[in-house]
Amino acid sequence: MTAIQTIPIGDTVVQVSGDGYPLVFVHGFTTTAEFWREQVDAFSSTYRVIRINLPGHGVSPRPTGRAYTIEAFVDDVAKVFDTLGLDQAFLVGLSMGGTIAQSFALRFPKRVRALTLVGATPHGLGPDVNVDNVLKAIAALGVVKASQNVIDRSFGAAASPELLAFARNEVAQTPEFVAREAIASLNASDSRASLARLTMPALVVVGNEDFITPPAESEALAAGIPNSSLSVIAAAGHFPMLEQPALFNRLLGDFLAASAADAPAGRTVQLAAAK
């Protein structure tokens, strides 16, 4: 079993495993670092795997005197880089974490060796999870039920009941005041005019059954980022790294190796689900 070190850094709690070139994972809205659990063993033998629990999410602190916005989260990621002495790293972001990763890479381009965006968009989220829908659901149902309802729509048809139960439990940890501010900031985010400035190698990944950030959003990202590849994973929804971990890990591992070797990108790959 891979040894995992838990490190509090500011308002984040960071899980670190392995040794090697740093590989930083940032989770999405109301999710947690545990959504990267299938990547720990797969990558810790080669990389220093750093999974960030964003403030207000998972086991991280949730102080009321700070912001829970995309730019504030970028500051949190920068503090993790600084505290752990990361001059440069591979950066992977899921959903809202993909928006954070884009913003971080735009602000600190020399610190991102290569960028991976999973179930991400260049602007807000998909139409099913816009800010008005989310805030209305929180007001009517409470933040826990509202977040769990989103989770129920997030997985592909092949996801097991155990996987859904895990995800529902994780998102229940984010309090209402954090969710409200984060979703409003995410809804307002827009990197479309800046994507051409992301000149590092980039991999865009989406599940073909993703109704939260539909594949068209990933297609727009890949079209706007100059040195990017788009990969669509079959039989997966919004969380392909959990739903099809073997395929996802092979895809990410190949991309990281190619990025280290300065291999060219720019292709679209269709990956079939494992039988």
N, C-alpha and C positions, 0 to 999 in steps of 0.2 A: 504493500500500500504506500502511495506517495505521501511523504511528510509535508504537512501544510503549516506554515507559520502565519499567525494572525497578528497584524500590526495596525494599531490605531494611528491615523495620520490626520490631524485636524478633526473635521467632522465626518471623516470616512473611516471605515474598517476595511483593511486590505488583506486578502489572502494570497500568500506568496509560496510557491513551490518550485522545485527544480533549480537548475543552475545553467547559465548560458546567456545568449543574447535575450534581452527583455521582450516579452510578449504580453501586452497589456490589454485586458478585456474590460469593456464598459457595458453594463446591462441597460435595459430599457425602463420605461415608465412603469412604476409600481412593482417591477420585478427585482431580482437580487443577483448577487454574484453567483449564487447557486445555479442559476440558469446556464452557467458555463461548466457545470460539474463534469460533463462528458469529455471536456477538453483537458482536464487536469492530468490524468495518467497519460493521455496520448501525446502531450507536448512537454511535460515536465522533464522527460529524459533528455530533451534537446535544448529547451529554452528555460529561461527564468519566467515562469508564468505568474502574472500579477493580475488578480481579479479584484476590482474595486467595487465595494458596496457604496453607492452614492449616498450622500447625506439624506436622512429621512427614509431610507430604504433598507430593508433587511435588518441587520444587527447594528447599523450605523446610528450615531446620535441624531436627534431631530430637534435641535434648539429652535426656539421661536424667534430669536433675534437675528436671523440671517435670511438670505434669499434662496429660493429653490427654483432658479431659472437656468436656462441653458448656459448663459454666460457665467453664472455663479458656479455651475457644475464644471465648466471649463477651468475655472480657477482652482477647483478642488483637484481635478486631474493634474494640473500643473504642479500643485503642491505635492502630490504623490511622486511625480517625476523628480522634483527637486529633493524631496526627503530621501528617496531611494537612490539618488545619484544617477538618474537616467538621462544621459545626454541625448540619447536617441533610442527609439524602440519601434517595434511593430505594434500598430494600434488597431484593435478590433472593436467595433461598436454595434450594438443591437438596437434597432428601433430608435427610441429617444437617445440611446447611447450612440447610435449612428449619427444623429444630429450633433451631439456633443463632440464626437470624433471629428466630424467635418469642421466644426468651429475651432477645435483645438488645432487641427492641421492647418487651417487658414491663418491662425494667430501665430503658431509656432511651427512653420513648415520644416525647419531643419531638424526638429526633434522627432519627426515621423518618418521612419525609413520606408514603410509601406502601410497602406490603409486598407482595412477590410470593413465593409458596410453590409450588415445583415438585416434584412427586412426594414430597410431605411428609405427615406424620401429626401428630396431637396427642399420640400416645403410642407411643414406641418405633418399630419398623418393622413391616412386615407379617409374618404368621406364617411365611413362607418364610425370613426373615432374622432370626430371634430370636437372642438372645445364645448360647443353648445350641448351636444348630445351627452358628453361626459359629465358636465356640470349638472345638467338636468337629472341624469341618473343618480349622481351622488346625492342631490337634494331629495330625490324621491325614495331612494333605496338605502342610503348610507354608503360610505366609501368602500367598505368591505364587499358588500354585495355587488356594487357597481363594478368594482375591479374584477371580481370573480366572473361576472357576466361577460366582460371583455375576454377574459381567459377562455371561457367556454366557446367563444367564437374564433379563438386564435389558433387552434390546432387543426391539423388535417384529419381526414376521416379515419386514418389508421392509428391515431394516437390511443394509447391504452388508458383505461380508467385510472390506473396508478399514476401515470404521468400527469393527467389532468388534476388529480388530487394533490400531487406535489405542488403544481403551479398555483392552484387555488390557495393553498396554505401560505406560500411565499408572498403573494401579492396582498394578503390580508394584513401584512405588517406595516404598510405605509399609511400614515395618518391622513385625515382629510385635508388639513391645511397644507400639507406638502403636495398632495395630489392636485389640489385646485391650482396652486401657483405653477406647478410644473407643467400641467397640461395647457394652461394659458400661454406660457412661454413657448412651449413646443409648437402650439398652433400658430404662433406669430413668427416662428423662425422661417427664414427663407435664404437659402444659399445659391439659388439658381444663377444669379448674376456673378457669383464668385467661383463656380465650379472649375472654370478654366485655370484658376490659380492653383488647383490641386495637381501638381505636376509629378508627385511621387507615384510609384506603382500602386494601383488600386484594384481591389477585387470587390465586386458587388454580388451579393448572394441573396436569393429569394426563393421561398417555397412556391410551387405552382398552385397551392391551395391557400395562399395567404390572402385573407379578406381584410386584414387590418391595414397592411400596406401592400396593396395589390402589385403584381409584377410590373405593371406599367410604370409605377413609381421608380422601381429599380432600373427599368429601361431608361427613364429620364436621367437618373443619376449617372449611369454608365455612358450615356450619350454626351453628358456635359463634362465628364472628367477625362482629360486627354489620354492618359496612359492607363486605361481601365479595361477590365474584363468582366463580363456578366455571366453568372452561372445560375441556372434555374434547377432546383432540386425537386424531383417528382415525389409525390406522396408525402408532402410536408406543407405545413401552414406557416405561421409567423415565427416558429422557433425551429428551424431546420437543424440547428446544432444539437437539439434535444430529440427531435423526431427521427432524424436520419444521421446519427452521430458518426457512423463509419464513413459514409459518403462525405459528410461535411469535413471531418478531420483529414481525409485524404485530399480533398480540394484545398483546404487551408494550408496543409503541410506542403503540397506542391507549389502553391503560390508563394509561401514564405521562402522556400528554397530557390525558386526562380527569381524572386525579388532580390535575394542576397547575391545572386549571380548577374543581376541587371538584365534578366531576360525580357524580351518585349512582351507586351500585353496586347489587348485589343480584339479579343475574340469572344464569341458567345458559346457557352457550353451547356448542353442539356444532360443532366445526370439522372439515370433511372434509379428507382428505389431498389434497395437490396431485397432479394427474394427470400 
